Amino acid sequence: MNLLDIILFIGAGQGILLALLLFSRGTNKRNNRILGTLLGLLALHLVLVGNDNATFFLEYPHLSRITWTLPLLYGPLIFLLTTSLTAPRFKWRWRYLLLFTPFILFVGILMPYYLLPAQEKIAYLSNYEVVLQEDFGWMNQITNVVHVFFLAISLLKLRTYVQRLHSLYSDEQHMRLLWLRDLLWGVFLILAFSVLVFYSRKWGWPLLSAVYPYHFLGVVVLLYWIGYKALGQPLLFRADPMLGTLEPQLPAIEQRDTGGATELKDSVPLPLAVADSTLTDQAAQIQNAMEQDKLYLDPELDLVKLAQHLDMPRYQVSAVLNGVIQKKFYDFVNEYRVAEFQRLAADPHYAHYTLLALAHEAGFNSKSTFNAVFKKNTGQTPSQYYQKQGAKVPIEV
């Protein structure tokens, strides 16, 4: 047993322990169980990779080719986890079983091999060159494509979720599940490197092919990182409950004397002109809250606070922002903050302020949001802008 095997086995032990802890939790059961299942499967994979030698599989032939099908469970589980974490009202649907179609097909294709007696498997595994060639054959190449597909749709779903969060918050520091973005991109980096090593080994490239199976160290690091997040910040492992406030409440139900039946009360829609006038007035109220009341100076401002200030339903504020003003809450508020920063930067009374101090004065709550928003709105970094005004930047942001 070499050092790599020891590290892989320790990582597998960490994954199994974390999976058991997640399954035993009484809160966020659905999310924890999906993640726990994923971690348990990764731990099993690490054990098999750590024993990836002819002697082991000749002694335990029935464990061979499990790594051909096991990875096909990762993509669906990652997608289900992403879906569950980004949907406050997520419910299991039987159609989700279709996500596991590639796994089921591969198991069906390999079933004749799995049913072979041990002696026949040993005879096959004894021909190391043939086994090695088939390990890098068409089935595992399709597995790489399946990985890329599920990771891509998971990233798209997360992107949609972040856009919805931009309707609630004015600073990304308050947004949950940004750790999921880090997780998915971490998986993407591991996957990209693994595919490169896979084809390097297949085509005999001397340098990268020697990396196999050391690229599995990335999986070990991922397991420890997930463990830190799951145990240290458990509240992150659920969708933001405020997302439900973006949806209008169902109409009230009235009981009528119809033999015990329940009917919805008929409602008369507002004339189009009246509705347009109402929405225009509400848009003006929202803009006045920024321009006159300067709510954007509150670094903790979110949709809830703005709705309370206006005495307006949250979903209505969001609807007016998106439909009339045509901006997400995040962009709408931070545009005012950028303009305030520019005003302060031109004011001699603030000449001794650092850029970060000016950003805080303008209502920004975090350096990362300030830099990203400023670059998006002006096309230049805060320091570049400040220097173009003819001033010396006290401290770089």
C-alpha positions as CSV (number, residue, x, y, z in Angstrom):
1,M,0.0,0.0,0.0
2,N,1.5,3.3,-1.1
3,L,0.9,6.8,0.2
4,L,-1.8,7.5,-2.5
5,D,-3.7,4.5,-1.4
6,I,-3.6,5.6,2.2
7,I,-4.9,9.0,1.3
8,L,-7.7,7.6,-0.8
9,F,-8.7,5.2,2.0
10,I,-8.7,8.1,4.6
11,G,-10.8,10.2,2.2
12,A,-13.2,7.2,1.8
13,G,-13.5,6.9,5.5
14,Q,-14.3,10.6,5.7
15,G,-16.9,10.3,3.1
16,I,-18.6,7.3,4.8
17,L,-18.6,9.1,8.2
18,L,-20.0,12.3,6.7
19,A,-22.7,10.3,4.8
20,L,-23.8,8.6,8.1
21,L,-23.9,12.0,9.9
22,L,-26.1,13.4,7.1
23,F,-28.5,10.5,7.1
24,S,-28.9,10.8,10.9
25,R,-29.8,14.5,10.8
26,G,-33.4,15.4,11.6
27,T,-33.5,18.6,9.6
28,N,-33.3,19.1,5.8
29,K,-33.7,15.3,5.5
30,R,-34.2,15.3,1.7
31,N,-31.2,17.4,0.9
32,N,-29.0,15.6,3.5
33,R,-29.9,12.2,2.2
34,I,-29.2,13.1,-1.5
35,L,-25.9,14.5,-0.5
36,G,-25.2,11.6,1.9
37,T,-25.9,9.1,-0.9
38,L,-23.6,10.9,-3.2
39,L,-20.8,11.0,-0.6
40,G,-21.3,7.3,0.2
41,L,-20.9,6.4,-3.5
42,L,-17.8,8.5,-3.9
43,A,-16.3,6.8,-0.8
44,L,-17.0,3.4,-2.4
45,H,-15.4,4.6,-5.6
46,L,-12.3,5.8,-3.7
47,V,-11.9,2.4,-2.1
48,L,-12.1,0.6,-5.4
49,V,-9.6,3.0,-7.0
50,G,-7.3,2.5,-4.0
51,N,-7.4,-1.2,-4.7
52,D,-7.1,-0.8,-8.5
53,N,-4.6,-3.6,-9.1
54,A,-4.8,-7.0,-10.7
55,T,-4.2,-8.9,-7.4
56,F,-7.2,-7.3,-5.7
57,F,-9.7,-8.0,-8.5
58,L,-8.4,-11.5,-9.0
59,E,-9.1,-12.1,-5.3
60,Y,-12.5,-10.3,-5.5
61,P,-13.6,-10.7,-9.1
62,H,-17.2,-9.8,-8.4
63,L,-16.1,-6.2,-7.6
64,S,-14.7,-5.7,-11.1
65,R,-16.4,-3.3,-13.5
66,I,-18.4,-1.7,-10.7
67,T,-16.5,1.5,-11.5
68,W,-18.0,1.3,-15.0
69,T,-21.5,1.9,-13.7
70,L,-21.1,3.7,-10.4
71,P,-20.1,7.1,-11.8
72,L,-23.3,7.2,-13.8
73,L,-25.1,7.9,-10.5
74,Y,-23.1,11.0,-9.7
75,G,-24.6,13.3,-12.4
76,P,-28.2,12.6,-11.6
77,L,-27.6,13.0,-7.8
78,I,-25.8,16.3,-8.3
79,F,-28.7,17.5,-10.5
80,L,-31.2,16.3,-7.9
81,L,-29.3,18.0,-5.1
82,T,-29.1,21.3,-7.1
83,T,-32.8,21.1,-7.9
84,S,-33.7,20.4,-4.3
85,L,-31.5,23.1,-2.9
86,T,-32.8,25.8,-5.3
87,A,-36.5,25.0,-5.1
88,P,-38.2,25.8,-1.7
89,R,-41.2,23.6,-2.6
90,F,-39.3,20.8,-4.2
91,K,-41.1,17.4,-4.1
92,W,-40.0,14.0,-5.3
93,R,-41.6,13.1,-8.6
94,W,-41.4,9.6,-10.2
95,R,-40.2,11.2,-13.4
96,Y,-36.9,11.9,-11.8
97,L,-36.1,8.2,-12.1
98,L,-35.6,9.0,-15.8
99,L,-32.4,10.8,-14.8
100,F,-30.9,7.4,-14.0
101,T,-31.6,6.0,-17.5
102,P,-27.8,5.9,-18.5
103,F,-27.1,3.9,-15.3
104,I,-29.9,1.4,-15.9
105,L,-28.8,0.9,-19.5
106,F,-25.2,0.3,-18.6
107,V,-26.2,-2.1,-15.8
108,G,-28.3,-4.0,-18.4
109,I,-25.4,-4.1,-20.9
110,L,-23.0,-5.4,-18.2
111,M,-25.4,-7.8,-16.6
112,P,-24.1,-10.8,-18.5
113,Y,-20.6,-10.0,-17.2
114,Y,-21.9,-9.5,-13.6
115,L,-23.6,-12.8,-13.7
116,L,-20.5,-14.8,-14.8
117,P,-19.1,-17.2,-12.2
118,A,-15.9,-16.1,-10.4
119,Q,-13.6,-18.4,-12.4
120,E,-14.7,-17.0,-15.8
121,K,-14.2,-13.4,-14.4
122,I,-10.7,-14.4,-13.1
123,A,-9.8,-15.8,-16.5
124,Y,-10.8,-12.6,-18.2
125,L,-9.1,-10.3,-15.6
126,S,-5.8,-12.3,-16.0
127,N,-5.4,-10.8,-19.5
128,Y,-4.3,-7.4,-18.2
129,E,-3.8,-5.8,-21.7
130,V,-7.3,-6.6,-22.8
131,V,-8.8,-5.4,-19.5
132,L,-6.8,-2.1,-19.7
133,Q,-7.9,-1.5,-23.3
134,E,-11.6,-2.1,-22.4
135,D,-11.4,0.1,-19.3
136,F,-10.8,3.0,-21.7
137,G,-13.4,1.9,-24.2
138,W,-16.6,3.3,-25.6
139,M,-18.7,2.8,-22.4
140,N,-16.4,4.9,-20.2
141,Q,-16.1,7.5,-22.9
142,I,-19.9,7.8,-22.9
143,T,-19.8,8.2,-19.1
144,N,-17.6,11.3,-19.6
145,V,-20.3,12.8,-21.9
146,V,-23.0,12.0,-19.3
147,H,-20.9,13.7,-16.6
148,V,-20.6,16.9,-18.7
149,F,-24.3,16.9,-19.6
150,F,-25.5,16.7,-16.0
151,L,-23.0,19.2,-14.7
152,A,-24.0,21.6,-17.5
153,I,-27.7,21.5,-16.7
154,S,-26.9,21.8,-12.9
155,L,-25.0,24.9,-13.6
156,L,-27.8,26.3,-15.7
157,K,-30.3,25.6,-12.9
158,L,-28.0,27.3,-10.4
159,R,-27.7,30.3,-12.7
160,T,-31.5,30.7,-12.8
161,Y,-31.6,30.4,-9.0
162,V,-29.0,33.2,-8.5
163,Q,-31.0,35.4,-10.9
164,R,-34.1,34.8,-8.6
165,L,-32.0,35.7,-5.6
166,H,-31.1,39.0,-7.3
167,S,-34.8,39.8,-7.0
168,L,-34.5,39.6,-3.2
169,Y,-31.1,40.9,-2.1
170,S,-28.9,43.8,-3.0
171,D,-25.7,42.1,-1.9
172,E,-24.4,38.6,-2.7
173,Q,-23.0,38.2,0.8
174,H,-26.6,37.5,2.0
175,M,-27.4,35.0,-0.7
176,R,-27.5,31.3,0.3
177,L,-26.2,28.5,-1.7
178,L,-23.3,30.4,-3.3
179,W,-21.3,27.5,-1.8
180,L,-23.2,25.3,-4.3
181,R,-21.7,27.4,-7.2
182,D,-18.2,26.8,-5.7
183,L,-19.1,23.1,-5.4
184,L,-20.3,22.7,-9.0
185,W,-17.3,24.6,-10.4
186,G,-15.0,22.5,-8.3
187,V,-16.6,19.4,-9.7
188,F,-16.2,20.9,-13.2
189,L,-12.5,21.4,-12.7
190,I,-12.0,17.8,-11.3
191,L,-14.1,16.5,-14.2
192,A,-12.1,18.4,-16.9
193,F,-8.8,17.3,-15.5
194,S,-10.1,13.7,-15.1
195,V,-11.2,13.6,-18.8
196,L,-7.8,14.9,-19.9
197,V,-6.1,12.2,-17.8
198,F,-8.5,9.6,-19.2
199,Y,-7.6,10.3,-22.8
200,S,-3.9,10.8,-22.0
201,R,-3.9,7.3,-20.6
202,K,-6.0,6.0,-23.5
203,W,-3.7,7.5,-26.1
204,G,-0.5,7.0,-24.2
205,W,0.6,10.5,-23.6
206,P,3.7,10.1,-21.4
207,L,3.3,13.0,-18.9
208,L,-0.4,13.2,-18.2
209,S,-1.0,9.5,-18.3
210,A,1.3,9.1,-15.4
211,V,-1.0,11.3,-13.3
212,Y,-3.6,8.5,-13.2
213,P,-5.0,7.8,-10.5
214,Y,-3.6,10.8,-8.6
215,H,-6.3,13.0,-10.0
216,F,-8.6,11.3,-7.5
217,L,-6.9,13.4,-4.8
218,G,-9.2,16.2,-6.0
219,V,-12.2,14.0,-4.9
220,V,-10.6,13.6,-1.5
221,V,-10.3,17.4,-1.2
222,L,-13.9,17.8,-2.3
223,L,-15.1,15.4,0.3
224,Y,-13.4,17.3,3.1
225,W,-14.6,20.7,1.8
226,I,-18.2,19.4,1.7
227,G,-17.8,18.0,5.2
228,Y,-16.7,21.5,6.4
229,K,-19.7,23.1,4.8
230,A,-22.3,20.5,5.8
231,L,-21.2,20.3,9.5
232,G,-20.1,23.9,10.0
233,Q,-23.0,25.7,8.2
234,P,-26.0,23.3,8.1
235,L,-28.5,26.1,7.3
236,L,-26.8,26.5,3.9
237,F,-28.2,23.1,2.9
238,R,-31.7,24.3,2.0
239,A,-33.3,26.7,-0.4
240,D,-33.8,30.3,0.7
241,P,-37.3,30.4,2.2
242,M,-37.8,34.0,1.0
243,L,-38.1,32.8,-2.6
244,G,-41.7,31.9,-1.8
245,T,-42.5,35.6,-1.2
246,L,-42.0,36.4,-4.9
247,E,-45.1,34.5,-5.7
248,P,-48.6,36.0,-5.2
249,Q,-50.9,34.4,-2.7
250,L,-53.7,32.2,-3.9
251,P,-57.1,33.9,-4.1
252,A,-59.3,33.5,-1.1
253,I,-61.9,30.8,-1.2
254,E,-65.5,31.5,-0.3
255,Q,-68.1,29.1,0.7
256,R,-71.4,29.3,-1.2
257,D,-74.6,27.5,-0.7
258,T,-74.2,25.1,-3.6
259,G,-74.9,21.8,-1.8
260,G,-71.7,21.7,0.1
261,A,-69.5,22.5,-2.9
262,T,-66.7,25.1,-2.6
263,E,-66.3,27.6,-5.4
264,L,-63.9,30.4,-6.1
265,K,-65.5,33.8,-5.9
266,D,-65.7,35.4,-9.3
267,S,-63.5,38.5,-9.6
268,V,-63.8,41.4,-11.9
269,P,-60.5,42.3,-13.6
270,L,-59.4,45.9,-13.5
271,P,-59.6,47.7,-16.8
272,L,-56.3,47.7,-18.7
273,A,-55.8,51.5,-18.4
274,V,-56.4,51.4,-14.6
275,A,-54.0,48.5,-14.2
276,D,-51.3,50.3,-16.2
277,S,-51.8,53.5,-14.2
278,T,-51.5,51.6,-10.9
279,L,-48.3,49.9,-12.0
280,T,-46.9,53.2,-13.1
281,D,-47.7,54.8,-9.7
282,Q,-46.1,51.9,-7.9
283,A,-43.0,52.2,-10.0
284,A,-42.8,55.8,-9.1
285,Q,-43.1,55.0,-5.4
286,I,-40.2,52.5,-5.7
287,Q,-38.0,55.0,-7.4
288,N,-38.9,57.8,-4.9
289,A,-37.9,55.4,-2.1
290,M,-34.4,55.3,-3.6
291,E,-34.1,58.9,-4.8
292,Q,-35.8,60.8,-2.0
293,D,-35.6,58.4,1.0
294,K,-32.2,57.0,-0.2
295,L,-33.0,53.5,1.1
296,Y,-30.0,52.2,-0.9
297,L,-27.7,53.6,1.8
298,D,-28.9,50.8,4.0
299,P,-26.3,48.0,3.5
300,E,-28.8,45.4,4.7
301,L,-31.5,46.5,2.3
302,D,-33.5,43.6,0.8
303,L,-36.9,43.2,-0.9
304,V,-38.6,42.7,2.5
305,K,-37.4,46.0,3.8
306,L,-38.4,47.8,0.7
307,A,-41.8,46.3,0.6
308,Q,-42.4,47.2,4.3
309,H,-41.3,50.8,3.6
310,L,-43.7,51.0,0.7
311,D,-46.5,49.0,2.5
312,M,-46.7,46.9,-0.6
313,P,-46.7,43.1,-1.0
314,R,-43.2,41.7,-1.7
315,Y,-44.3,39.9,-4.9
316,Q,-45.9,43.1,-6.2
317,V,-42.7,45.1,-5.6
318,S,-40.7,42.4,-7.5
319,A,-43.3,42.3,-10.3
320,V,-43.1,46.1,-10.8
321,L,-39.3,46.0,-10.7
322,N,-39.1,43.2,-13.3
323,G,-42.1,44.2,-15.5
324,V,-42.2,48.1,-15.4
325,I,-38.7,49.2,-14.3
326,Q,-37.3,46.1,-16.0
327,K,-34.5,45.5,-13.5
328,K,-33.7,43.0,-10.9
329,F,-33.8,44.3,-7.3
330,Y,-30.0,43.6,-7.1
331,D,-29.2,45.7,-10.2
332,F,-31.8,48.4,-9.4
333,V,-30.4,49.1,-5.9
334,N,-26.8,48.9,-6.8
335,E,-27.1,51.3,-9.7
336,Y,-28.0,54.0,-7.1
337,R,-25.1,52.9,-5.0
338,V,-22.7,53.2,-7.9
339,A,-24.0,56.7,-8.6
340,E,-23.6,57.6,-4.9
341,F,-20.0,56.4,-4.9
342,Q,-19.3,58.5,-8.0
343,R,-20.8,61.5,-6.3
344,L,-18.8,61.0,-3.1
345,A,-15.6,60.4,-5.1
346,A,-16.0,63.8,-6.7
347,D,-16.6,65.5,-3.4
348,P,-13.5,67.1,-1.9
349,H,-14.8,66.4,1.6
350,Y,-14.2,62.7,1.0
351,A,-10.8,63.0,-0.6
352,H,-9.2,61.3,2.4
353,Y,-11.5,58.3,2.2
354,T,-10.2,55.0,0.8
355,L,-12.2,53.4,-2.0
356,L,-13.6,50.8,0.3
357,A,-14.7,53.4,2.8
358,L,-16.4,55.3,0.0
359,A,-18.2,52.1,-1.1
360,H,-19.5,51.6,2.5
361,E,-20.7,55.2,2.6
362,A,-22.6,54.5,-0.7
363,G,-24.4,51.5,0.9
364,F,-22.3,48.6,-0.3
365,N,-21.8,45.9,2.2
366,S,-19.1,43.8,0.7
367,K,-16.0,44.4,-1.4
368,S,-16.7,41.7,-3.9
369,T,-20.2,43.0,-4.7
370,F,-18.9,46.6,-5.0
371,N,-16.1,45.6,-7.4
372,A,-18.4,43.4,-9.5
373,V,-21.3,45.9,-9.7
374,F,-19.0,48.9,-10.4
375,K,-17.2,47.1,-13.3
376,K,-20.6,46.0,-14.7
377,N,-22.1,49.5,-14.6
378,T,-19.1,51.5,-15.7
379,G,-16.9,49.1,-17.6
380,Q,-13.9,49.9,-15.4
381,T,-12.6,49.1,-11.9
382,P,-13.2,51.6,-9.1
383,S,-9.5,52.5,-8.9
384,Q,-9.4,53.1,-12.7
385,Y,-12.4,55.3,-12.4
386,Y,-10.9,57.2,-9.4
387,Q,-7.7,57.8,-11.2
388,K,-9.4,59.1,-14.3
389,Q,-11.0,61.8,-12.1
390,G,-7.4,63.1,-11.5
391,A,-7.2,61.9,-7.9
392,K,-4.7,59.5,-6.3
393,V,-6.2,56.4,-5.0
394,P,-5.5,56.1,-1.2
395,I,-5.9,52.3,-1.0
396,E,-6.5,49.9,-3.8
397,V,-9.8,47.9,-3.7
